[in-house]
Amino acid sequence: MDKTQDIINLLEEYNQGHIIDLLNKLEGEKKQELIKQIDNIDFHEIMELYDNTKKEIQIKENKIEAITYFDKEKLAKDKKNKWDKIGEEIIRNGQYAVITMAGGQGTRLGHTGPKGTFKLDVYGKGKYLFEILTENLKEANQRYNTIIPWYIMTSKENNKETIEFLEKNNYFGYDKNNVTIFIQNELPIVNTEGKLLISKDLKIKEASDGNGGTYSSLRASGCLADMKEKGIKWIFVGGVDNVLLKMADTILLGMTKDLGLAISSKSVVKSNPHEKVGVFCKINGHPKIIEYAELPDKIAEEVDSRGELKYGESNIMCHLYTIEAFEKISKETLMYHSAFKKNSYLDENGKEIIPESPNSYKFESFIFDAFELFEDMGILRVKREEEFAPVKNREGADSPKTAKELYEKYWNKVKNN
Ligand code: UTP
């Protein structure tokens, strides 16, 4: 039976006549590619997400509470030693793997190419973000006499370039057999009339489905099964753009295991009550990160009996999971958030349109939305100047300039000690 007619019926059902027109114009391989792509799209889901963009967000009646945390700097010596030892054993025994999320678009930084290929101007010569991450992992390998399996998540958009870059740089000396690159899932981009955008290469335009896609993509790619085979019991997930990221922290591991928890995260203290960061809390008894826009001023300013902000533990994207917890999440459907963004597309005459203002919705799930699936999680507060120097914006806060300063200041201090 001719698949084309089924596809046309599907597109008619979901009001995507412009894609039928495109399909009718294509021939041979290009046509088959488009048919295959359409066949893999869940139109019902996409249209539901599009409809949600028109609905007002319902604020549920919520009970918000502060979350308990441990301060790495203030741990009693015996506790610190105990956790350190537990963590060290896990890493030495080869039960620890690291995932770097590198599938983002990095639109704010505006660097052409994957963010990990951005060179930060440090110590004269400069270092690529991937190079900095590799150095961190290599140091841990040396210290714990192991090779930590490293999984890098890319997007369809940046996968080829990422691989070429790492190959060209010989993985910055990391044992290539222990680096696995997997591609995250994508979702179509939809305009304000609910029409899927068409890209320059005559396909439906898709974009990575947010960092929450890490869970399902690790499983779908076979990497989760691979980890199990290797005997991995703990998975750390971090971003590609924090140049002070500690990718093998024995205290975080030891704390999580000792407390019998399945997930944990690191935090830094919010610099002021209105800093635009997400903070950890408990909502209706479950751990959650609440975005700054959702936190009423009065609650954001609340202090505890020691005069510290009650909701002051900000997220720095350093998450740890048992492999069982990761697998459990990978089978759940996380909610999608929509982001109204500028996306170029081909119009009905085949002309590329580059919009000057946002024109379409991109759908993303957030990695931390999974936390509320658990009763509890561990939070380890760390020092900002030692563990958090993100490269997000082109200029100003969290830019290459601030990251360079923090990076050099930290390493100068380490060298002088
Ligand atoms: P951000 O949310 O800061 O996004 O990602 P970004 O893509 O780096 O930058 P903007 O917002 O477009 O300017 C935080 C981390 O999550 C990864 C990013 O690569 C970064 O390490 N990420 C984000 C993914 O791996 N996939 C995604 O779909 C989104």
Residues whose N, C-alpha, C, O or C-beta is under 5 A from the ligand:
A	BS01	UTP	M101 A102 G103 G104 Q105 G106 T107 R108 L109 M153 S208 D209 G210 N211 G239 V240 D241 K392
